[in-house]
Each structure stands twice: as C-alpha cells, then as structure tokens.
C-alpha cells in the first residue's frame, strides 16, 4: 500500500465549528454546530513549531509532505547580481587586453599572453600581471558560482507545485491549531504561487482525478502515523485507485471495439458504415487525447490501427458475404 495524496474535505475548523468525520469522508460541507463543543486538538509529542512541523512532514512515507518555498524572487535577484558581476569582470579583463595591445609593447605582457608558465611566474613580481591574476581567480570563482546556480535553479524550476488538496492538507497542520511558525515565516504557506513539492505520487490524468474525487469513500485509508494524525486529513490508496483506473480503461476499450464491430455487423448500407467508422474513430481519438493524455504521434498511430481493424472487419465481412 502506498499513499497517493493528502486530502482535506473540510476547511480548517475554527473553535466555533464542529465537523463530523462522515462529512470529511463524503466531501460534504461542514455543518454548523448546535453547541459550542469544538473538536479535540490532535495530540502532539513535540513542541508546536519546528519540532512538530518537521515530524508531520517526515511522517509521510512517500515524502509528499516535503513542501517548501522556492523563493523565485530571491533566486532571480541573486542570478542578476552574479550576471552583472561577471559582466563587470569581463569588461575589466577586456580593458587589460586593450592596454596590452597599445604601444609601447610590454615584453612580459606579450609572454604572459602566450604562456601560462610565464603568467604564473611573473604574477608576484609584476604589479600589472598580479592584478590580472587576481581578476582571473575572481572571474573563475564567480563564473563557477553563476553556472552552478543556473543549473540548480533550472532543476528547482522543474519541480512541480503541490496540488490544491495537498496544500490544504499541509495548511491544516500548519495553521490548524495556531500557526506552527511565527514571524516572517508565518505567511510562507499562504499561497501556492512560490511553493514546490519535492515528491508527488498524485495521478494527474483526468480519469484518476475523477475517480479520486467521486470514489473517495472507497479509496481513503488511515494516516500512517496515528499519533500525529489530524482527523481532517486522510490518505488515498494508490494501488486501489490504479485498479479502478485500469478497470475503467478495460471497459472503455471493450465498449469502443465491440460497440463498433456490432454496429458495423448490423449496418448494411455502405455510407452508414463509413459514417460509423468515422464516428467511432473520432470517439477513440477523443478518449486517447483527453482521458489518456496521449502524445500526438501515439494518438495518430493508435487511431490508424483502430480504424484499420474496423476496415478489415468490414472487408472480411464483404468477402465472406460475396462467397456465400
């Protein structure tokens, strides 16, 4: 069993609200309380703050709770600074080269321009070459930092953002019974604009999303860590959801194939047969594109194969009918 995604079916309750577990599982709106009784707070084994939050994040065996801020604005500012620093260093290096080319020519500068050994040898005795050497070392360090930062930022930008349900589940822990962090960190998880999820097992295709929403009652399971479980948060069986999805596609494949064959068997008019083949192929292509998220080339090949099967069936039927 693996956990698919956190799901919160009720918003974070205030002290004046009471939500039943049945409402949470079925996705109904929270009922207004008849009394002032409030839900019992989950029992924590750690102090509220970094200890409790880190325990909650690490409690998911699939690491789906590892949600952090990307700090895109700071990353962009840092890259701009490094880029400008490199541009300045490049300009200084070019100024050195221009000065060396002006007469009277410096023999040591000429030698250093062609030999690394001479450049390294005179860097301590020649003041100008000492400046060039320091500039080279500074450029090397800045360029390495800039390139590493670019690569790291490209990898960070490729990370997916948490889904709405995952973020709601995380926020239920973060602000459910008082904010876990205070100060500048208090609003870190207010929006999904600048957040990344390090790992996700959530199925993003339309069929999985639909089934996870409307078959939630048969897919959910208990939290892996009951001592740190929030009653508003449940988990979803990945294997069970995959089974429902596979059954759906199996039934859909049978319906599209047998439905087309049976229709063509009973239709004798050639024009209506061609129309039937076109309609079923169109439906097949729509399912491949919108339900299976197929690529263009794969969809084209699958549609061609599907239409070919129907055409072969019609041709074989005509041949057998002619012989009879």
Secondary structure, 3 states (H helix, E strand, C coil): CCECCCEECCCCCCCCCCCCHHHHHHCCCCCCCCCCCCCCCCCCCCCCCHHHHHHHHHCCCCCCCCEEECCHHHHHHHHHHHHHHHHHHHHHHHHHHHHHHCCCCCHHHHHHHHCHHHHHHHCCCCHHHHHHHHHHHHHHHHHHHHHHHHHHHHHHHCCCCCCHHHHHHHHHHHHCCCCCCCHHHHHCCCCCCCEEECCCCCCCCHHHHHHHHHCHHHHEECCCCHHHCCCCEEEEEHHHHHHHHHHHHHHHHHHHHHHHHHHHHHCCCHHHHHHHHHHHHHHHHHHHHHCCCCCHHHHHHHHHHHHHHHHHHHHHHHHHHHHC
